[in-house]
């Protein structure tokens, strides 16, 4: 049924718009940026509609980061009005997150499509496990500078490397340091912007001279995908953020964790069957 939609331009646009609805809502609701939804969907669409493309995952990641920019702005703005953003945390982590995000794009440039599938799948499994377990509070407040640098750098690097907003790592990190779930989600939404801007810019630069990209691409950013996904995810992020205060997110996180784990296993297996780790020439 899905392949029938992907057989024409209008059908592709519809699938992308619906993906944006899901990604935006999840981004606002859980503070995860929406990339966890967008990257698998966009890579699948590209591979099905443009089989000669050898950088489908790179383009999906770059596209996801581009879409996360407006989504994070609206999601963070909504959380600000609800008083759920801790600006002191953002100030203390922003530089390290920024540096890590730039590094993630550089690493991705030298990995092939299968490698990125395996990495994305593995991280989805880890994120799924994090969503399923109960977070233990380690201490109240952020750790010392060196540990903040490590935490921020890892969040930025991994988030940019696989095209997610950072909430999947930042939310459990902040809750383990004593922040409430609502405040952690709101703060992670703003940190997602710190990841997405340098991450997207780096994916543009790294992909400018690469062959085998989708048509209408700017570097590793697929412009039709950005247009369609942004059209719906932008508005749904605000709805998701407002809904976050009204539902039982513990149950929702468990469901999302199970789904993430399944997606992760499928992607990692697909990457391994396609040849495992390799270098993009």
FENMO-V173229 format. One record per pair of residues at least 12 apart in sequence whose ideal C-beta (glycine too) atoms are under 7 Angstrom apart, sorted by the first residue. I is the first residue (numbers start at 1). J is the second residue. Records with the same first field share a line. If there is no record, write none. Layout:
# FENMO-V173229
I: J ; J
This chain:
# FENMO-V173229
3: 48
6: 45 ; 48 ; 49
12: 45 ; 49
13: 228
15: 45
16: 45 ; 225 ; 228 ; 229
17: 228 ; 231 ; 232
19: 37 ; 38 ; 41 ; 229
20: 228 ; 229 ; 230 ; 231 ; 232 ; 233
21: 232 ; 236
22: 37
23: 37 ; 38 ; 229 ; 233
24: 71 ; 232 ; 233 ; 234 ; 235 ; 236 ; 237 ; 240
25: 236 ; 239 ; 240
26: 240
27: 71 ; 75 ; 165 ; 233 ; 237 ; 240
28: 75 ; 78 ; 236 ; 237 ; 238 ; 239 ; 240 ; 241 ; 244
29: 240 ; 243 ; 244
30: 167 ; 185 ; 253 ; 256
31: 167 ; 171 ; 185 ; 188 ; 189
32: 164 ; 165 ; 167 ; 168
33: 68 ; 72 ; 164 ; 165 ; 166 ; 167 ; 192
34: 67 ; 68 ; 71 ; 165 ; 233
35: 64 ; 68 ; 163 ; 164 ; 165
36: 124 ; 164 ; 168 ; 260
38: 64 ; 67 ; 229
39: 60 ; 61 ; 64 ; 120 ; 162 ; 163
40: 263 ; 267
42: 60 ; 63 ; 64 ; 222 ; 225
43: 56 ; 57 ; 60
46: 59 ; 60 ; 214 ; 222
50: 214 ; 215
53: 212 ; 213 ; 214
54: 113 ; 212
55: 113 ; 210 ; 212 ; 213 ; 220
56: 113
57: 113 ; 116 ; 117
58: 108 ; 116 ; 207 ; 220
59: 213 ; 214 ; 217 ; 220 ; 222
60: 163
61: 108 ; 116 ; 162 ; 163 ; 203 ; 220
62: 200 ; 203 ; 204 ; 207 ; 219 ; 220 ; 221
63: 221 ; 222 ; 225 ; 226
64: 163
65: 160 ; 163 ; 196 ; 199 ; 200 ; 203
66: 200 ; 221 ; 226
67: 226 ; 229 ; 230 ; 233
68: 165 ; 192 ; 196
69: 193 ; 196 ; 197 ; 200
70: 230 ; 234
71: 233 ; 234 ; 237
72: 165 ; 189 ; 192 ; 193 ; 196
73: 193
74: 234 ; 237 ; 238
75: 189 ; 237 ; 238 ; 241
76: 189 ; 190 ; 193
78: 238 ; 241 ; 242
79: 186 ; 189 ; 241
82: 186 ; 245
84: 182 ; 183 ; 185 ; 186
85: 186 ; 187 ; 190
86: 179 ; 183 ; 187
89: 142 ; 174 ; 187
90: 187 ; 190 ; 191
92: 142 ; 148
93: 148 ; 152 ; 191
94: 194
96: 148 ; 149 ; 152 ; 153 ; 156
97: 152 ; 155 ; 156 ; 191 ; 194 ; 195
98: 156 ; 194 ; 198
99: 153 ; 156
100: 152 ; 153 ; 154 ; 155 ; 156 ; 157 ; 160
101: 156 ; 159 ; 160 ; 195 ; 198 ; 199
102: 198 ; 202
103: 157
104: 156 ; 157 ; 158 ; 159 ; 160 ; 161 ; 199
105: 160 ; 199 ; 202 ; 203 ; 206
106: 202 ; 206
107: 161
108: 161
109: 206 ; 280
110: 279 ; 280
111: 279 ; 280
112: 278 ; 279 ; 280
114: 271 ; 274 ; 275 ; 276 ; 278
115: 271 ; 277 ; 278
117: 267 ; 268 ; 270 ; 271
118: 268 ; 271 ; 272 ; 277
119: 161 ; 162
120: 162 ; 267
121: 264 ; 265 ; 267 ; 268 ; 271
122: 264 ; 268
123: 158 ; 162
124: 260 ; 261 ; 263 ; 264 ; 267
125: 261 ; 264 ; 265
127: 168 ; 260
128: 257 ; 258 ; 260 ; 261 ; 264
129: 257
130: 172
131: 253 ; 254 ; 256 ; 257 ; 260
132: 254 ; 257
135: 172 ; 175 ; 176
136: 176
137: 176 ; 178
138: 176 ; 177
139: 177 ; 178
140: 178
141: 177 ; 178
142: 177
151: 173
155: 169 ; 170
156: 195
159: 195
160: 195 ; 199
165: 192 ; 195 ; 196
166: 188 ; 191 ; 192 ; 195
167: 185 ; 188 ; 189 ; 192
170: 188 ; 191
171: 184 ; 185 ; 188
174: 187 ; 188
181: 249
182: 244 ; 245
185: 244
200: 221
203: 219 ; 220 ; 221
204: 218 ; 219 ; 220 ; 221
205: 219
206: 219 ; 220
207: 219 ; 220
